Amino acid sequence: MKPPADPDLPALDELEVLSGLLEHRVRLAICVLLSKYDAMSFTRLKQVLGETDGSLGAHLRKLESSGYLDVEKAYRNRRPVTWYRLSAGGRTNLKRHLAVLTQLIDRAE
């Protein structure tokens, strides 16, 4: 009996385009939220995502150091507030990442 031939599978070149930075659910969620809203404070992101200060801070620093976020420190009622915005480059990278994920999902259907 002859073994079945390997199926002719298309190359998954799209995987190379995916951003490793956005593979973590919290970093992806931060970018998606910031793509919908002009800016969000650290406190609001913490409330929405349910993350601890340390965890959220680490993810935000990683996104900021990679150029995905713009950060603004301000005061509101004499209290420091840190605002986060998705940078132009971060927005472009997020769109590319989501487009590739969509292509991969379409292949699976």
C-alpha positions as CSV (number, residue, x, y, z in Angstrom):
1,M,0.0,0.0,0.0
2,K,1.3,3.4,-1.0
3,P,1.4,6.1,1.7
4,P,-0.8,9.2,1.0
5,A,1.0,12.1,-0.6
6,D,1.6,15.2,1.5
7,P,-1.2,17.7,0.8
8,D,-0.2,20.7,-1.2
9,L,-0.4,23.3,1.5
10,P,0.1,27.0,0.8
11,A,3.1,28.5,2.5
12,L,2.1,30.5,5.6
13,D,4.3,33.5,4.7
14,E,1.9,35.7,6.6
15,L,3.3,34.3,9.9
16,E,6.5,36.2,9.2
17,V,4.6,39.5,9.2
18,L,2.9,39.0,12.5
19,S,4.3,41.2,15.2
20,G,5.7,39.1,18.1
21,L,5.0,42.1,20.3
22,L,1.3,41.8,19.7
23,E,1.2,38.0,20.4
24,H,0.5,38.7,24.1
25,R,-3.2,39.2,24.7
26,V,-2.7,42.2,27.0
27,R,-0.5,44.1,24.6
28,L,-2.9,43.4,21.7
29,A,-5.8,44.5,23.9
30,I,-4.0,47.7,24.8
31,C,-3.4,48.6,21.1
32,V,-7.0,47.7,20.1
33,L,-8.4,49.9,22.8
34,L,-6.1,52.8,21.9
35,S,-7.1,52.4,18.2
36,K,-10.7,53.1,19.2
37,Y,-10.1,55.9,21.7
38,D,-7.8,58.9,21.3
39,A,-6.1,58.3,24.6
40,M,-6.6,56.4,27.8
41,S,-5.1,56.9,31.2
42,F,-3.1,54.2,33.0
43,T,-5.9,54.0,35.6
44,R,-8.6,53.5,32.9
45,L,-6.6,50.8,31.1
46,K,-6.1,49.0,34.4
47,Q,-9.8,49.1,35.1
48,V,-10.8,47.9,31.6
49,L,-8.2,45.1,31.4
50,G,-8.2,44.0,35.0
51,E,-4.4,43.9,35.2
52,T,-2.2,44.7,38.2
53,D,-0.1,47.9,38.2
54,G,3.1,45.9,37.7
55,S,1.8,43.7,34.8
56,L,0.1,46.6,33.0
57,G,3.2,48.9,33.5
58,A,5.5,46.2,32.0
59,H,3.3,45.8,28.9
60,L,3.0,49.5,28.4
61,R,6.8,50.0,28.7
62,K,7.4,47.3,26.2
63,L,4.9,48.9,23.7
64,E,6.4,52.4,24.4
65,S,10.0,51.3,23.9
66,S,9.0,49.6,20.6
67,G,7.5,52.9,19.3
68,Y,3.9,51.7,19.5
69,L,2.7,54.2,22.1
70,D,3.1,57.9,22.7
71,V,3.0,58.8,26.4
72,E,2.0,62.1,28.0
73,K,2.3,62.9,31.7
74,A,-0.1,65.5,33.1
75,Y,-1.8,66.6,36.2
76,R,-5.5,66.4,37.0
77,N,-6.8,67.9,40.2
78,R,-3.1,68.0,41.4
79,R,-2.6,64.3,40.8
80,P,-0.3,62.9,38.2
81,V,-2.0,61.1,35.3
82,T,-0.2,59.2,32.5
83,W,-2.0,59.2,29.2
84,Y,-1.3,56.7,26.4
85,R,-2.0,57.1,22.7
86,L,-1.3,54.7,19.8
87,S,1.5,56.2,17.7
88,A,1.2,56.4,13.9
89,G,3.7,53.5,13.6
90,G,1.8,51.6,16.3
91,R,-1.5,52.1,14.4
92,T,0.2,50.9,11.1
93,N,1.7,47.8,12.8
94,L,-1.6,46.9,14.5
95,K,-3.5,47.2,11.2
96,R,-1.0,44.9,9.5
97,H,-1.1,42.4,12.4
98,L,-4.9,42.3,12.3
99,A,-5.0,41.9,8.5
100,V,-2.6,38.9,8.7
101,L,-4.7,37.3,11.5
102,T,-7.8,37.8,9.3
103,Q,-6.1,36.1,6.3
104,L,-5.1,33.2,8.5
105,I,-8.6,32.8,9.9
106,D,-10.1,33.0,6.4
107,R,-7.8,30.1,5.3
108,A,-9.0,28.0,8.2
109,E,-12.7,28.3,7.2
